[in-house]
Amino acid sequence: MNKKTYKNLIILSIGLALVLILMIVLFARNRGNQNIYTGFLKPKEGAWSEIMNGAEDIQRLAYLGEKIVDNTPAYGVEIESIISGNKTTITQVWRDKTSNEVVKIVSKLEGENEVICIGHSLMNILIPSFDSSLPSIITPEKYNPNNKYTYSTFTTNTGKTVQAAKFVDENNMEIWISSEVPFGIVKVLDFNNEAGNGEIIAYLKNFGLSGAKPKISELEMLNCKKMNFPNLAK
């Protein structure tokens, strides 16, 4: 083997080695990306998140843990809604820990003592998309990790950076979901505006994995006052 041939073989070997290294790096990165989003976080009691809806409306979500509610093993989420600085409503939603079906909903105004029971069937009549708008700790099928999505990162106003999976739904809305954040939601963009540039309609302001306390006690929840509403199903 002459020196020229030997030199060419060395160059070819180095080239193949570099290609192989690049393939390994890309494979490892893709494997890493697959582990970034694994579905909704399974939070511990006291986990919380704050979602901005528009410029002023805030929703604070807190995970209440598991209890037996109406003879059903359930998990609870408390939703504190602050609307443009006016009255604040506090709502608890309890869902079957296995099926994720709604078991009980109660609500009160902040500063008031009366806790009322909210009829689940009534809410579904008034708001057909009611169930899908409720927070969950069980990954909805539309956000299954096996579905198509892309990756990004998101940083809150408080400087916390999380990895996010970006899903696009049938209404041309882009929903950012993170496995690092209680209840998943990081950002929602609407691409139906005239510019088509994605208007932010909700985003994660802050979150934590512990520390939240319920504002409706277990006793108040179990003994909520039933309200008599007209039968709208007729």
N, C-alpha and C positions, 0 to 999 in steps of 0.2 A: 504494500500500500504506500503510494507516494505521499509526500507531505501535504500537497494540495487537497487530495481526497480526504486525508485524515482531518485536515482543518475544516473541510466542509461538513464532515460527519459530526465534529465537535459542535459546530454552529447549529446544525440541525437538531442535535440532542438538547442543546440549551434552549432552542426555540420550543421544542416539544415539552420540555420540563416547565417552561414558563406558561404555556397553554394549559398544562395539567394543573399547575398551581392556581391559575386563574379560575379554572373550572371548579376546583375544590373550594376556593374562597366564595364563589358565587353560590355553590351548593350549600355551604355552611350558612351564608347570609340568608338564603331562602328558607333553610330549616329554622334559622333564628326567627325570621319573620312569621313563620307558621306558629311559633310559640308566643308571639306578642299578643295575639287575640285568641282567647280560649273560651269566649262566652262571658256571661255576666259574672261579676264577682260574687262569691258567697260570703257576705259580710258577717261581722260579729255584732252583737247587740251594742247599740250606741254609734254605729257608723252613720255618716251623714253627708249630704251634698247640698249645695246652693245653686239653683238654676235661675238665670236671668231670662225673663220672657219680655222682650222689648227693652226699653230704656229704664223703666222704673219698677216693673212688676217682678217680684222675687218669690220663688218657691223654695222653701227649706224642707228637705226630705230627711227623715230619721228612721233607722231600722230599729224596731222594737223587740226583735227576737221572736221566740216561739211560745205560744200558750194554747191551752184548750179553750176554744171559743165556740159557744153553742154546740158543745159535744164533739167538736172537730179539731184535730191538731192543726194549728194554723200559725202563720207568721204575719207580723204586722209592720206597716209603714205609716208613719205620721207625716202629714203634709201641712205645712204652715204657709199659707198664701197671703202675701202682702201686696195689695193692689194699689199702686199709685199713692201710697202713704195714707190710705183710708183704713177702714176696718180690716182687721186681720182675721181670717177664718182658719181654724185648726180642724183637720179631718184625719181620722184613722181608718185605714183600709186593712182588713184582715182576710187573708187568702189561704185556702187549703194548701198545706205544705207539699202535698203530693200532686194534686190535679191543677193547682194554681187558680181554681175557681174562687170567686169572691164569696166569703162567708158572712162578713158583717162590715158595715160602714157606719161610722158615727161622726158627728161634727158639732162644733160650737164656735161662737164668736169669742175672740180673746177678751178677757176681762169679765165675761159672763160665766155663770155657774151651770146653766142648763145645757146638757149634752143630749142631742136628739139622734134618734136612729134614722138613717137614710135608706129608703127602699132601693135595693139594687135594681129590681125590675123597672121601677119608675125612672131611674136615671138612664137606663138603656132605651126607654121610650123617648125621653126628652133629648138624649144625646146618643145617637146610634153608635158612635165611635167611643163611647165612654170607657168600656173595658180596656181597649187598646191604649187609652191615654193614661191608665193607672200605672204607677211605678211597680216594678217587679224585681225579684232577685233570681227568678228563673228565666233563662234565655228564651225569648220568643223565637219561633221558627224563622221569622224573617231576618233575624240577626244570628242565625246559626253559623258557627265558624266554617262550616262546609260550603256556605253560600259564597257568591262572588263579591269581593270587596277589594279596596286598595288601602294603602297605609299612609299614615301621617302622624305628626306629633302635635300636641296642644299644650299651651302653657296658660295657667290661670292668672288672674290679676294678682294673686298672692305668690306667684313665682313657682308653682308646682307644675312640672312637665310630665305628661303621660303619653304613652303610645295609644293610637286610636285606629280602629278599622272604619273605613268610610263606605257606607251602603247607600245606594240610590234606589228609592222606591218607585212605585207605579205612578205617583203624582209628581215626579221630577223633583223630589225633595232629597237632599243629601243629609244622611244622619250619621254622625260620628259617635262610635261606641267604644268604650274602653273597658278592659278587664281589670283595670287598676282602680276604678271609680265605683262607689256604691250606686246601684241602679243603672249603671252603664252610660247614661246620656252625657255627652261632652259638648256637642254642637249640632244645631239643625240649620240648614241653609235651604232657602226656597229659590229654585232656578226658573220660576214661572214669571218673573218680572220682565219688563220690556227689554232691559239691557242684557238679561240672561247671565248676569255675573254672580248670582248667588247671594241673595239678601239673608243676613243672619237674623233668624227669628228667635233663637234661644241659644244660650251657651252656659257652660259651667263656670261659675264665679269662684267657688272654693269647695273643698271637701276634706273629710277626715275619716279615719277608720275607728274612732272611738270618741266618747265624750258627750254624745247627745242624750238628753233626758226627755221623756214624754211630757206633754203639757195636758194631756187627758189621761187620768189615772185608770188603772185596770178596773177599779170599782165603778168609776163613772162610765167606762165603756160597756161593762156588763149590764149596767142598770140604766142605759140610755132611755130617754122618753120617746115613746112611739107617737108619731104624728099621723093624723087622719087626712089623707089626700084623696081626691076624687079618683075613681078607677078610669085611667086614661086608656086602658087596653080594650075597652068596649068599643 
